[in-house]
Amino acid sequence: MEVVMMLIYVAVFIITITGLIKILKSPLHEVKEEVVEFHKDITSNIIVIYKILSDFMKSPILLTSLLILSTSLLLSAISAQSSLSVMSMDVGRTGTYAIYIGFKDLTPLDEFSQLLNISEFRDVKFYIRYILSSKLELLVNDEVVSIYALVGVPVNYTLDGVVVSDDVLVIGGGKYVNTTLRVGNNSYMITSVNLKVVEDSRIFYEIPLLPVQAYLGTKPITVPADKVLITTTSNVIKLLHLDKYSVTDVVIGLKDGLGSYDVEVFRGLLEGYRPTIMVLKDNVLEVLSSYGLPTKESLLSSLISALISSIVLSVTFIALQPKVRSVYDRLSILGFHSWSFTTLLTMFVAVVFLVLGVIMLVIINHLLGIYSTINSAITFITSYITIIIFINKKVFNLSTTEAVSVPTSTKFNLIVRGVDVCHTLEYISNLLRSDEFFELRDLDVKCDGGGFLHASCRFKGVWGIGLDLDLFVTRHGGDNLELSFNISMWSIEELSEKQLESILRLLNSKLLGGIKVWTLSQVQL
């Protein structure tokens, strides 16, 4: 089984890597030019975010990662194994080696014998301890005796010197001695035994012969011995009018000195009927639980599945970095900071993976059972925590996925004709005041002889980005003016070169276009 699972894991790993190579060679990560309009309305921003994340969710790489996780959980579930849990205790020397199986209700022998081959054991004793739903009244020596429970024991079972057989009925007490009683078409000899003997009788370690009505702490409360009819199991079956030979308790004697036994023979019985199963080996009493525990091999296979899943998923998500940069370039225009973007995408992937994991665990539990579910849950939790930490730190964290080159300033000169210095500076000031992308925070203008303008602007899309503009105006060959622009940018966070260039282009186009149109209109006038 281990060899087969390892071959499956290797095959899945090779197929996954091959698929990733094909995906990386395809033009999946080409950045498409998109026009993103500036919206101050929160609803519009939410719609844009939804569209961008929807596009991200449709990425083949993300879908591939979900398939990889699902495959890992299924492989982990298939390789699951479990062993029955056993609780042992020292009860002092008893000299007894036996197995006890106790059912909650009368259980047909032919049904559970299919799950436990009784014929393999030589010394097997069957008992019936049954509390009647309504009392049974017997007329003994002109006296009505009320019976509330029946106890069936093996033939030739000895109780206070009385040998129980198919024609003998026993009641605790001292009133009846070898009295004939007719029940239906059958005649029986009814006799009494000492109440104390019946109350102290045990069919197994601390399992009383009398039916248990309740427990006071750990002490069993049994039906009174004088209200119980004791006979053979076959007689009890006749009295209860049962169609099949049924029992409530089974005691299997084992040879002395038995050091160990295979508890797995009781797995089917425990899963099918959930009886009480105890094994007494002289001074050691072992109680088997119907709830199994994953084996060491099973836990190891789940951890191997988690390791393979984490490695393959990490490689897969690294291929998403170009897509991440593209998404952030668009979201940053709406005012998203790098830390909020990282948190958003991490939570998005975490929720998607969590939903998939829960769905897969429900399906596995329904199809393969609880032990496979435990194995898959270990694989899922380990892979989930590992991959979420990895993508948060290495894939979606822009400070680690991008090498940022920040253009600190840009410079350019313009030559304009036939305009006044002061009028030029006034017009440029108005351009800055009316700009829809930038908010003018500080303005200083001088036009004595030459001209000078200093302005500080904040980019409206992101509160942590701003520009400082220095403009020098000098005469150039008669009526011409030379405008020397020096624009410096500042930011409280790291931004990509592409993002900063796009913001610079907004201001440059505003200045160049506005001045060009204004100078042409001045010439025409």
DOFI-921571 format. One record per residue (C-alpha): residue number from 1; residue in one letter; x, y, z. Coordinates in steps of 0.25 Angstrom, whole numbers, plus 5000, padded with zeros to 4 digits. Each point is the difference from the previous one (the first is absolute). Last residue first. Layout:
BEGIN
(atom NUM; 'a'; (X; Y; Z))
...
This chain:
BEGIN
(atom 525; 'l'; (4978; 5347; 4879))
(atom 524; 'q'; (5005; 4989; 4992))
(atom 523; 'v'; (5013; 5000; 5007))
(atom 522; 'q'; (4994; 4999; 5014))
(atom 521; 's'; (4991; 4989; 4996))
(atom 520; 'l'; (5012; 4992; 4995))
(atom 519; 't'; (5007; 5003; 5013))
(atom 518; 'w'; (4988; 4995; 5008))
(atom 517; 'v'; (4998; 4987; 4993))
(atom 516; 'k'; (5015; 4997; 5001))
(atom 515; 'i'; (5000; 5004; 5015))
(atom 514; 'g'; (4989; 4991; 5003))
(atom 513; 'g'; (5005; 4988; 4993))
(atom 512; 'l'; (5014; 5001; 5006))
(atom 511; 'l'; (4995; 5002; 5014))
(atom 510; 'k'; (4989; 4990; 5000))
(atom 509; 's'; (5008; 4989; 4992))
(atom 508; 'n'; (5012; 5002; 5010))
(atom 507; 'l'; (4990; 4999; 5012))
(atom 506; 'l'; (4994; 4987; 4996))
(atom 505; 'r'; (5013; 4995; 4994))
(atom 504; 'l'; (5006; 5001; 5014))
(atom 503; 'i'; (4989; 4991; 5006))
(atom 502; 's'; (5003; 4989; 4989))
(atom 501; 'e'; (5014; 5001; 5002))
(atom 500; 'l'; (4998; 4998; 5015))
(atom 499; 'q'; (4992; 4987; 4998))
(atom 498; 'k'; (5010; 4994; 4989))
(atom 497; 'e'; (5012; 5003; 5010))
(atom 496; 's'; (4993; 4991; 5010))
(atom 495; 'l'; (4996; 5007; 5013))
(atom 494; 'e'; (5006; 4999; 5014))
(atom 493; 'e'; (4992; 5008; 5011))
(atom 492; 'i'; (5001; 5014; 5006))
(atom 491; 's'; (5001; 5006; 4986))
(atom 490; 'w'; (5007; 5012; 4994))
(atom 489; 'm'; (5002; 5005; 4986))
(atom 488; 's'; (5008; 5011; 4994))
(atom 487; 'i'; (4996; 5008; 4988))
(atom 486; 'n'; (5010; 5010; 4994))
(atom 485; 'f'; (4995; 5009; 4989))
(atom 484; 's'; (5008; 5010; 4992))
(atom 483; 'l'; (4991; 5010; 4992))
(atom 482; 'e'; (5008; 5008; 4990))
(atom 481; 'l'; (4993; 5013; 4995))
(atom 480; 'n'; (5001; 5006; 4986))
(atom 479; 'd'; (4997; 5014; 4997))
(atom 478; 'g'; (5015; 5003; 4997))
(atom 477; 'g'; (5009; 4988; 5001))
(atom 476; 'h'; (4997; 4992; 5012))
(atom 475; 'r'; (4995; 5008; 5013))
(atom 474; 't'; (4999; 4991; 5012))
(atom 473; 'v'; (4989; 4993; 5008))
(atom 472; 'f'; (5004; 4990; 5011))
(atom 471; 'l'; (4990; 4989; 5004))
(atom 470; 'd'; (5001; 4991; 5012))
(atom 469; 'l'; (4990; 4990; 5003))
(atom 468; 'd'; (4999; 4991; 5012))
(atom 467; 'l'; (4992; 4987; 4999))
(atom 466; 'g'; (4992; 4992; 5009))
(atom 465; 'i'; (4996; 4985; 5004))
(atom 464; 'g'; (4995; 4995; 5013))
(atom 463; 'w'; (4985; 5004; 4998))
(atom 462; 'v'; (4999; 4991; 4988))
(atom 461; 'g'; (4990; 5004; 4989))
(atom 460; 'k'; (5000; 5015; 5003))
(atom 459; 'f'; (5015; 5001; 4997))
(atom 458; 'r'; (5005; 5012; 5009))
(atom 457; 'c'; (5006; 5012; 4995))
(atom 456; 's'; (5011; 5010; 5004))
(atom 455; 'a'; (5002; 5012; 4991))
(atom 454; 'h'; (5012; 5009; 4998))
(atom 453; 'l'; (5000; 5011; 4989))
(atom 452; 'f'; (5011; 5009; 4996))
(atom 451; 'g'; (5001; 5011; 4989))
(atom 450; 'g'; (5010; 5010; 4994))
(atom 449; 'g'; (4999; 5015; 5002))
(atom 448; 'd'; (4991; 4999; 5012))
(atom 447; 'c'; (4990; 4989; 4998))
(atom 446; 'k'; (4999; 4992; 5013))
(atom 445; 'v'; (4991; 4989; 5004))
(atom 444; 'd'; (4998; 4991; 5012))
(atom 443; 'l'; (4990; 4989; 5001))
(atom 442; 'd'; (4997; 4989; 5010))
(atom 441; 'r'; (4990; 4989; 5001))
(atom 440; 'l'; (4994; 4999; 4986))
(atom 439; 'e'; (4992; 4987; 4999))
(atom 438; 'f'; (5004; 4991; 4988))
(atom 437; 'f'; (4992; 4991; 4991))
(atom 436; 'e'; (4988; 5010; 4996))
(atom 435; 'd'; (5010; 5012; 4997))
(atom 434; 's'; (4993; 5013; 5002))
(atom 433; 'r'; (5010; 5006; 5010))
(atom 432; 'l'; (5012; 4995; 4992))
(atom 431; 'l'; (4995; 5006; 4987))
(atom 430; 'n'; (4996; 5013; 5007))
(atom 429; 's'; (5015; 5001; 5005))
(atom 428; 'i'; (5005; 4998; 4986))
(atom 427; 'y'; (4991; 5011; 4995))
(atom 426; 'e'; (5005; 5010; 5010))
(atom 425; 'l'; (5015; 4996; 4997))
(atom 424; 't'; (4998; 5002; 4985))
(atom 423; 'h'; (4992; 5014; 5003))
(atom 422; 'c'; (5012; 5004; 5009))
(atom 421; 'v'; (5010; 4997; 4989))
(atom 420; 'd'; (4993; 5006; 4989))
(atom 419; 'v'; (4998; 4992; 4987))
(atom 418; 'g'; (5005; 5002; 4986))
(atom 417; 'r'; (5007; 4987; 4998))
(atom 416; 'v'; (5002; 4987; 5008))
(atom 415; 'i'; (5012; 4991; 5002))
(atom 414; 'l'; (4998; 4988; 5009))
(atom 413; 'n'; (5010; 4993; 5009))
(atom 412; 'f'; (5000; 4986; 5006))
(atom 411; 'k'; (5004; 4994; 5014))
(atom 410; 't'; (4996; 4988; 5007))
(atom 409; 's'; (5002; 4996; 5015))
(atom 408; 't'; (5002; 4989; 5010))
(atom 407; 'p'; (4997; 4988; 4990))
(atom 406; 'v'; (4998; 4989; 5010))
(atom 405; 's'; (5006; 4986; 4996))
(atom 404; 'v'; (4992; 4990; 5008))
(atom 403; 'a'; (5005; 4985; 4999))
(atom 402; 'e'; (4987; 4993; 5001))
(atom 401; 't'; (4995; 4987; 5006))
(atom 400; 't'; (5006; 5002; 5014))
(atom 399; 's'; (4994; 5014; 5002))
(atom 398; 'l'; (4988; 4996; 4993))
(atom 397; 'n'; (4996; 4990; 5010))
(atom 396; 'f'; (4990; 4991; 4992))
(atom 395; 'v'; (5010; 4989; 4996))
(atom 394; 'k'; (5010; 4999; 5011))
(atom 393; 'k'; (4995; 5004; 5014))
(atom 392; 'n'; (4985; 4998; 4998))
(atom 391; 'i'; (5001; 4989; 4990))
(atom 390; 'f'; (5009; 4992; 5009))
(atom 389; 'i'; (4992; 5002; 5013))
(atom 388; 'i'; (4987; 4996; 4992))
(atom 387; 'i'; (5008; 4988; 4994))
(atom 386; 't'; (5005; 4995; 5013))
(atom 385; 'i'; (4987; 5002; 5008))
(atom 384; 'y'; (4991; 4993; 4989))
(atom 383; 's'; (5010; 4988; 4998))
(atom 382; 't'; (5000; 4996; 5014))
(atom 381; 'i'; (4985; 5002; 5002))
(atom 380; 'f'; (4997; 4993; 4987))
(atom 379; 't'; (5009; 4988; 5003))
(atom 378; 'i'; (4996; 4998; 5014))
(atom 377; 'a'; (4985; 5001; 4995))
(atom 376; 's'; (5003; 4990; 4990))
(atom 375; 'n'; (5004; 4990; 5010))
(atom 374; 'i'; (4989; 5003; 5009))
(atom 373; 't'; (4990; 4999; 4989))
(atom 372; 's'; (5006; 4986; 4995))
(atom 371; 'y'; (4997; 4995; 5015))
(atom 370; 'i'; (4986; 5006; 5000))
(atom 369; 'g'; (4995; 4993; 4988))
(atom 368; 'l'; (5003; 4998; 4985))
(atom 367; 'l'; (4988; 5006; 4992))
(atom 366; 'h'; (4993; 5009; 5010))
(atom 365; 'n'; (5012; 5004; 5008))
(atom 364; 'i'; (5008; 5002; 4986))
(atom 363; 'i'; (4988; 5009; 4995))
(atom 362; 'v'; (5000; 5008; 5013))
(atom 361; 'l'; (5015; 5002; 5000))
(atom 360; 'm'; (5000; 5004; 4986))
(atom 359; 'i'; (4989; 5011; 5002))
(atom 358; 'v'; (5008; 5005; 5012))
(atom 357; 'g'; (5013; 5001; 4993))
(atom 356; 'l'; (4994; 5007; 4988))
(atom 355; 'v'; (4993; 5010; 5009))
(atom 354; 'l'; (5014; 5002; 5007))
(atom 353; 'f'; (5008; 5002; 4988))
(atom 352; 'v'; (4990; 5010; 4994))
(atom 351; 'v'; (5000; 5008; 5014))
(atom 350; 'a'; (5016; 4999; 5001))
(atom 349; 'v'; (5001; 5005; 4985))
(atom 348; 'f'; (4992; 5012; 5003))
(atom 347; 'm'; (5006; 5003; 5013))
(atom 346; 't'; (5014; 5000; 4994))
(atom 345; 'l'; (4995; 5008; 4989))
(atom 344; 'l'; (4994; 5011; 5009))
(atom 343; 't'; (5012; 5000; 5010))
(atom 342; 't'; (5010; 5002; 4989))
(atom 341; 'f'; (4992; 5011; 4994))
(atom 340; 's'; (4998; 5006; 5014))
(atom 339; 'w'; (5015; 5000; 5002))
(atom 338; 's'; (5003; 5006; 4986))
(atom 337; 'h'; (4991; 5011; 5002))
(atom 336; 'f'; (4987; 5001; 4992))
(atom 335; 'g'; (4996; 5014; 4995))
(atom 334; 'l'; (4992; 4997; 4987))
(atom 333; 'i'; (5012; 5001; 4991))
(atom 332; 's'; (5007; 4990; 5009))
(atom 331; 'l'; (4989; 4990; 4996))
(atom 330; 'r'; (5004; 5000; 4986))
(atom 329; 'd'; (5015; 4998; 5002))
(atom 328; 'y'; (4997; 4990; 5011))
(atom 327; 'v'; (4993; 4991; 4990))
(atom 326; 's'; (5011; 5000; 4990))
(atom 325; 'r'; (5011; 4998; 5011))
(atom 324; 'v'; (4992; 4988; 5005))
(atom 323; 'k'; (4998; 4994; 4986))
(atom 322; 'p'; (5016; 5001; 4999))
(atom 321; 'q'; (5001; 4993; 5013))
(atom 320; 'l'; (4991; 4989; 4997))
(atom 319; 'a'; (5011; 4990; 4996))
(atom 318; 'i'; (5004; 5000; 5014))
(atom 317; 'f'; (4987; 4995; 5004))
(atom 316; 't'; (5002; 4987; 4992))
(atom 315; 'v'; (5014; 4997; 5007))
(atom 314; 's'; (4994; 5002; 5013))
(atom 313; 'l'; (4988; 4991; 4997))
(atom 312; 'v'; (5010; 4989; 4996))
(atom 311; 'i'; (5008; 5001; 5012))
(atom 310; 's'; (4988; 5001; 5010))
(atom 309; 's'; (4993; 4989; 4993))
(atom 308; 'i'; (5012; 4991; 5001))
(atom 307; 'l'; (5002; 5003; 5015))
(atom 306; 'a'; (4985; 4998; 5003))
(atom 305; 's'; (5000; 4987; 4993))
(atom 304; 'i'; (5013; 4996; 5008))
(atom 303; 'l'; (4993; 5004; 5013))
(atom 302; 's'; (4987; 4992; 4996))
(atom 301; 's'; (5009; 4988; 4997))
(atom 300; 'l'; (5007; 5001; 5013))
(atom 299; 'l'; (4987; 5001; 5008))
(atom 298; 's'; (4995; 4987; 4993))
(atom 297; 'e'; (5013; 4993; 5003))
(atom 296; 'k'; (4999; 5004; 5014))
(atom 295; 't'; (4986; 4994; 5001))
(atom 294; 'p'; (4988; 5009; 5001))
(atom 293; 'l'; (4992; 4997; 5012))
(atom 292; 'g'; (4987; 4992; 5001))
(atom 291; 'y'; (4987; 5003; 5007))
(atom 290; 's'; (4992; 4988; 5004))
(atom 289; 's'; (5009; 4999; 5012))
(atom 288; 'l'; (5006; 4987; 5006))
(atom 287; 'v'; (5002; 4998; 5015))
(atom 286; 'e'; (5012; 4993; 5004))
(atom 285; 'l'; (5001; 4993; 5014))
(atom 284; 'v'; (5014; 4996; 5005))
(atom 283; 'n'; (5002; 4991; 5012))
(atom 282; 'd'; (4997; 4987; 4993))
(atom 281; 'k'; (4997; 5004; 4986))
(atom 280; 'l'; (4986; 5005; 5000))
(atom 279; 'v'; (4995; 5006; 4986))
(atom 278; 'm'; (4988; 5009; 5000))
(atom 277; 'i'; (4991; 5003; 4989))
(atom 276; 't'; (4987; 5009; 5002))
(atom 275; 'p'; (4992; 4999; 4987))
(atom 274; 'r'; (5000; 5011; 4989))
(atom 273; 'y'; (4991; 4991; 4991))
(atom 272; 'g'; (5006; 5002; 4986))
(atom 271; 'e'; (5013; 5008; 5002))
(atom 270; 'l'; (5003; 4991; 5013))
(atom 269; 'l'; (4997; 4987; 4993))
(atom 268; 'g'; (5008; 5004; 4987))
(atom 267; 'r'; (5012; 5004; 5009))
(atom 266; 'f'; (5000; 4988; 5009))
(atom 265; 'v'; (5010; 4992; 4992))
(atom 264; 'e'; (5009; 5012; 5001))
(atom 263; 'v'; (5003; 4998; 5014))
(atom 262; 'd'; (5010; 4989; 4997))
(atom 261; 'y'; (5005; 4993; 5012))
(atom 260; 's'; (5011; 5001; 5010))
(atom 259; 'g'; (5007; 4992; 5011))
(atom 258; 'l'; (4990; 4988; 5002))
(atom 257; 'g'; (5006; 4993; 5012))
(atom 256; 'd'; (4987; 4992; 5003))
(atom 255; 'k'; (4992; 4996; 4988))
(atom 254; 'l'; (4988; 5010; 4997))
(atom 253; 'g'; (4986; 4999; 5004))
(atom 252; 'i'; (4989; 5008; 4992))
(atom 251; 'v'; (4989; 5006; 5007))
(atom 250; 'v'; (4988; 5005; 4992))
(atom 249; 'd'; (4989; 5009; 5006))
(atom 248; 't'; (4987; 5004; 4994))
(atom 247; 'v'; (4995; 4988; 4992))
(atom 246; 's'; (4991; 4996; 4989))
(atom 245; 'y'; (4996; 4987; 4993))
(atom 244; 'k'; (4990; 5004; 4990))
(atom 243; 'd'; (4985; 5000; 4999))
(atom 242; 'l'; (4998; 5005; 5015))
(atom 241; 'h'; (4988; 4996; 5008))
(atom 240; 'l'; (5005; 5007; 5013))
(atom 239; 'l'; (4998; 4988; 5008))
(atom 238; 'k'; (5006; 4991; 4989))
(atom 237; 'i'; (5012; 5009; 4999))
(atom 236; 'v'; (5002; 4999; 5015))
(atom 235; 'n'; (4999; 4985; 5000))
(atom 234; 's'; (5011; 4999; 4989))
(atom 233; 't'; (5009; 5010; 5009))
(atom 232; 't'; (4998; 4990; 5012))
(atom 231; 't'; (4993; 5005; 5012))
(atom 230; 'i'; (5000; 5011; 5011))
(atom 229; 'l'; (4987; 5007; 5003))
(atom 228; 'v'; (5002; 5014; 5007))
(atom 227; 'k'; (4991; 5007; 5010))
(atom 226; 'd'; (5007; 4993; 5012))
(atom 225; 'a'; (5013; 5005; 4996))
(atom 224; 'p'; (4996; 5014; 5000))
(atom 223; 'v'; (5003; 5007; 4986))
(atom 222; 't'; (5014; 5006; 5000))
(atom 221; 'i'; (5006; 5013; 5004))
(atom 220; 'p'; (5015; 5001; 4995))
(atom 219; 'k'; (5010; 5008; 5008))
(atom 218; 't'; (5008; 5009; 4991))
(atom 217; 'g'; (4992; 5013; 5005))
(atom 216; 'l'; (4987; 4994; 5003))
(atom 215; 'y'; (4998; 4992; 4987))
(atom 214; 'a'; (4987; 4995; 4994))
(atom 213; 'q'; (4991; 4988; 4998))
(atom 212; 'v'; (5011; 4990; 4999))
(atom 211; 'p'; (4995; 4986; 4997))
(atom 210; 'l'; (5005; 4989; 5010))
(atom 209; 'l'; (5012; 4992; 4997))
(atom 208; 'p'; (5009; 5012; 5004))
(atom 207; 'i'; (5011; 5004; 4991))
(atom 206; 'e'; (5012; 5004; 5010))
(atom 205; 'y'; (5009; 4991; 4992))
(atom 204; 'f'; (4992; 4990; 4993))
(atom 203; 'i'; (4987; 4992; 5002))
(atom 202; 'r'; (4999; 5005; 5014))
(atom 201; 's'; (4992; 4994; 5012))
(atom 200; 'd'; (4999; 5009; 5012))
(atom 199; 'e'; (4986; 5003; 4999))
(atom 198; 'v'; (4996; 4985; 4997))
(atom 197; 'v'; (5008; 4995; 5012))
(atom 196; 'k'; (4994; 5011; 5009))
(atom 195; 'l'; (4986; 4996; 4997))
(atom 194; 'n'; (5003; 4985; 5003))
(atom 193; 'v'; (4994; 4990; 4990))
(atom 192; 's'; (4986; 4997; 4997))
(atom 191; 't'; (4994; 4989; 4991))
(atom 190; 'i'; (4990; 4998; 4989))
(atom 189; 'm'; (4999; 4987; 4993))
(atom 188; 'y'; (4994; 5002; 4986))
(atom 187; 's'; (4988; 4995; 4992))
(atom 186; 'n'; (4998; 5005; 4985))
(atom 185; 'n'; (4987; 5002; 4993))
(atom 184; 'g'; (4999; 5014; 5005))
(atom 183; 'v'; (5007; 5002; 5013))
(atom 182; 'r'; (4998; 4988; 5009))
(atom 181; 'l'; (5007; 5001; 5014))
(atom 180; 't'; (5005; 4988; 5008))
(atom 179; 't'; (5006; 5004; 5014))
(atom 178; 'n'; (5014; 4995; 5003))
(atom 177; 'v'; (5002; 5010; 5011))
(atom 176; 'y'; (4993; 5013; 5000))
(atom 175; 'k'; (5000; 5010; 5012))
(atom 174; 'g'; (5015; 5003; 5002))
(atom 173; 'g'; (5003; 5012; 4991))
(atom 172; 'g'; (5005; 5002; 4986))
(atom 171; 'i'; (4992; 4994; 4989))
(atom 170; 'v'; (5005; 4988; 4992))
(atom 169; 'l'; (4993; 4993; 4989))
(atom 168; 'v'; (5004; 4986; 4996))
(atom 167; 'd'; (4996; 4991; 4988))
(atom 166; 'd'; (5011; 5006; 4990))
(atom 165; 's'; (5011; 4998; 5010))
(atom 164; 'v'; (5005; 5008; 5012))
(atom 163; 'v'; (5008; 4992; 5010))
(atom 162; 'v'; (4997; 5005; 5014))
(atom 161; 'g'; (5012; 5000; 5010))
(atom 160; 'd'; (4999; 5015; 5002))
(atom 159; 'l'; (4999; 5002; 4985))
(atom 158; 't'; (5006; 4991; 4990))
(atom 157; 'y'; (4999; 5002; 4985))
(atom 156; 'n'; (4997; 4986; 4994))
(atom 155; 'v'; (4994; 5006; 4988))
(atom 154; 'p'; (5005; 5014; 4997))
(atom 153; 'v'; (4993; 5012; 5007))
(atom 152; 'g'; (4987; 5008; 4997))
(atom 151; 'v'; (4995; 5010; 5010))
(atom 150; 'l'; (4986; 5006; 4999))
(atom 149; 'a'; (4995; 5012; 5007))
(atom 148; 'y'; (4987; 5006; 5007))
(atom 147; 'i'; (4994; 4987; 5005))
(atom 146; 's'; (4988; 5001; 5010))
(atom 145; 'v'; (4997; 4987; 5008))
(atom 144; 'v'; (4986; 4997; 5002))
(atom 143; 'e'; (4998; 4990; 5011))
(atom 142; 'd'; (4992; 4987; 4999))
(atom 141; 'n'; (5013; 4992; 5001))
(atom 140; 'v'; (5006; 5008; 4989))
(atom 139; 'l'; (4991; 5008; 4990))
(atom 138; 'l'; (5009; 5008; 4991))
(atom 137; 'e'; (4997; 5014; 4996))
(atom 136; 'l'; (5009; 5007; 4990))
(atom 135; 'k'; (5002; 5015; 5001))
(atom 134; 's'; (4999; 5009; 4989))
(atom 133; 's'; (5012; 5006; 4991))
(atom 132; 'l'; (5008; 4988; 5005))
(atom 131; 'i'; (5015; 5003; 5004))
(atom 130; 'y'; (5009; 4990; 4992))
(atom 129; 'r'; (5014; 4995; 5004))
(atom 128; 'i'; (5003; 4989; 4990))
(atom 127; 'y'; (5013; 4992; 5000))
(atom 126; 'f'; (5008; 4992; 4991))
(atom 125; 'k'; (5013; 4993; 5003))
(atom 124; 'v'; (5012; 4997; 4990))
(atom 123; 'd'; (5011; 4991; 5004))
(atom 122; 'r'; (5006; 4994; 4987))
(atom 121; 'f'; (5002; 5013; 4992))
(atom 120; 'e'; (5001; 5000; 4984))
(atom 119; 's'; (4986; 4996; 4999))
(atom 118; 'i'; (4996; 5014; 5005))
(atom 117; 'n'; (5004; 5007; 4987))
(atom 116; 'l'; (4997; 5014; 5003))
(atom 115; 'l'; (4994; 5009; 4990))
(atom 114; 'q'; (4991; 4989; 4994))
(atom 113; 's'; (4998; 4995; 5015))
(atom 112; 'f'; (4993; 5014; 5002))
(atom 111; 'e'; (4988; 4996; 4992))
(atom 110; 'd'; (4999; 4985; 5002))
(atom 109; 'l'; (5000; 5003; 5015))
(atom 108; 'p'; (4987; 5009; 5000))
(atom 107; 't'; (5002; 5012; 5009))
(atom 106; 'l'; (4992; 5003; 5012))
(atom 105; 'd'; (5003; 5014; 5005))
(atom 104; 'k'; (5012; 5008; 5005))
(atom 103; 'f'; (5010; 4989; 4996))
(atom 102; 'g'; (5011; 4995; 5009))
(atom 101; 'i'; (5012; 4993; 4995))
(atom 100; 'y'; (5010; 4995; 5010))
(atom 99; 'i'; (5013; 4993; 4997))
(atom 98; 'a'; (5007; 4991; 5009))
(atom 97; 'y'; (5013; 4996; 5007))
(atom 96; 't'; (4998; 4999; 5015))
(atom 95; 'g'; (5010; 4997; 5011))
(atom 94; 't'; (4994; 5013; 5007))
(atom 93; 'r'; (5013; 5007; 5005))
(atom 92; 'g'; (4998; 5015; 5002))
(atom 91; 'v'; (4991; 5009; 4992))
(atom 90; 'd'; (5012; 5007; 4992))
(atom 89; 'm'; (4993; 5009; 4989))
(atom 88; 's'; (5001; 5001; 4985))
(atom 87; 'm'; (4992; 5009; 4991))
(atom 86; 'v'; (5001; 4996; 4985))
(atom 85; 's'; (4997; 5008; 4987))
(atom 84; 'l'; (4997; 4992; 4988))
(atom 83; 's'; (5010; 5003; 4989))
(atom 82; 's'; (4998; 5009; 4987))
(atom 81; 'q'; (5005; 5001; 4986))
(atom 80; 'a'; (4999; 5012; 4990))
(atom 79; 's'; (5007; 4998; 4987))
(atom 78; 'i'; (4987; 5003; 4992))
(atom 77; 'a'; (4998; 5013; 5008))
(atom 76; 's'; (5014; 5005; 4998))
(atom 75; 'l'; (4998; 4998; 4985))
(atom 74; 'l'; (4987; 5007; 5000))
(atom 73; 'l'; (5005; 5012; 5008))
(atom 72; 's'; (5012; 5001; 4991))
(atom 71; 't'; (4991; 5000; 4987))
(atom 70; 's'; (4991; 5011; 5006))
(atom 69; 'l'; (5012; 5009; 5003))
(atom 68; 'i'; (5006; 4998; 4986))
(atom 67; 'l'; (4987; 5003; 4994))
(atom 66; 'l'; (4999; 5013; 5008))
(atom 65; 's'; (5014; 5003; 4995))
(atom 64; 't'; (4996; 4998; 4986))
(atom 63; 'l'; (4988; 5009; 5001))
(atom 62; 'l'; (5009; 5011; 5006))
(atom 61; 'i'; (5010; 4998; 4988))
(atom 60; 'p'; (4989; 5000; 4990))
(atom 59; 's'; (4996; 5014; 5005))
(atom 58; 'k'; (4985; 5001; 5001))
(atom 57; 'm'; (5001; 5005; 5015))
(atom 56; 'f'; (5009; 5012; 4995))
(atom 55; 'd'; (4990; 5004; 4990))
(atom 54; 's'; (4989; 5000; 5011))
(atom 53; 'l'; (5010; 5008; 5009))
(atom 52; 'i'; (5001; 5011; 4989))
(atom 51; 'k'; (4985; 5000; 4998))
(atom 50; 'y'; (4997; 5001; 5015))
(atom 49; 'i'; (5010; 5011; 5002))
(atom 48; 'v'; (4994; 5008; 4989))
(atom 47; 'i'; (4986; 4998; 5006))
(atom 46; 'i'; (5005; 5004; 5014))
(atom 45; 'n'; (5006; 5012; 4994))
(atom 44; 's'; (4987; 5004; 4993))
(atom 43; 't'; (4993; 4999; 5013))
(atom 42; 'i'; (5010; 5008; 5008))
(atom 41; 'd'; (4998; 5012; 4990))
(atom 40; 'k'; (5012; 5008; 4998))
(atom 39; 'h'; (5002; 4993; 4987))
(atom 38; 'f'; (5013; 5002; 4991))
(atom 37; 'e'; (4999; 4992; 4987))
(atom 36; 'v'; (5008; 4988; 4997))
(atom 35; 'v'; (5004; 4998; 4986))
(atom 34; 'e'; (5006; 4987; 4998))
(atom 33; 'e'; (5013; 4996; 4993))
(atom 32; 'k'; (5002; 4985; 5001))
(atom 31; 'v'; (5012; 4994; 5008))
(atom 30; 'e'; (5004; 4987; 4994))
(atom 29; 'h'; (5000; 4990; 5011))
(atom 28; 'l'; (4992; 4989; 4992))
(atom 27; 'p'; (5009; 5000; 4987))
(atom 26; 's'; (5003; 4985; 5002))
(atom 25; 'k'; (5013; 4995; 5004))
(atom 24; 'l'; (4997; 5001; 5015))
(atom 23; 'i'; (4987; 4992; 4998))
(atom 22; 'k'; (5008; 4989; 4992))
(atom 21; 'i'; (5010; 4999; 5011))
(atom 20; 'l'; (4989; 5000; 5011))
(atom 19; 'g'; (4994; 4988; 4993))
(atom 18; 't'; (5012; 4992; 5000))
(atom 17; 'i'; (5003; 5003; 5014))
(atom 16; 't'; (4986; 4996; 5004))
(atom 15; 'i'; (5001; 4987; 4992))
(atom 14; 'i'; (5013; 4997; 5006))
(atom 13; 'f'; (4995; 5002; 5014))
(atom 12; 'v'; (4987; 4992; 4998))
(atom 11; 'a'; (5009; 4988; 4994))
(atom 10; 'v'; (5009; 5001; 5012))
(atom 9; 'y'; (4988; 5000; 5010))
(atom 8; 'i'; (4994; 4988; 4993))
(atom 7; 'l'; (5013; 4992; 5000))
(atom 6; 'm'; (5001; 5003; 5015))
(atom 5; 'm'; (4986; 4995; 5003))
(atom 4; 'v'; (5003; 4987; 4992))
(atom 3; 'v'; (5012; 4998; 5008))
(atom 2; 'e'; (4993; 5003; 5014))
(atom 1; 'm'; (4989; 4990; 4996))
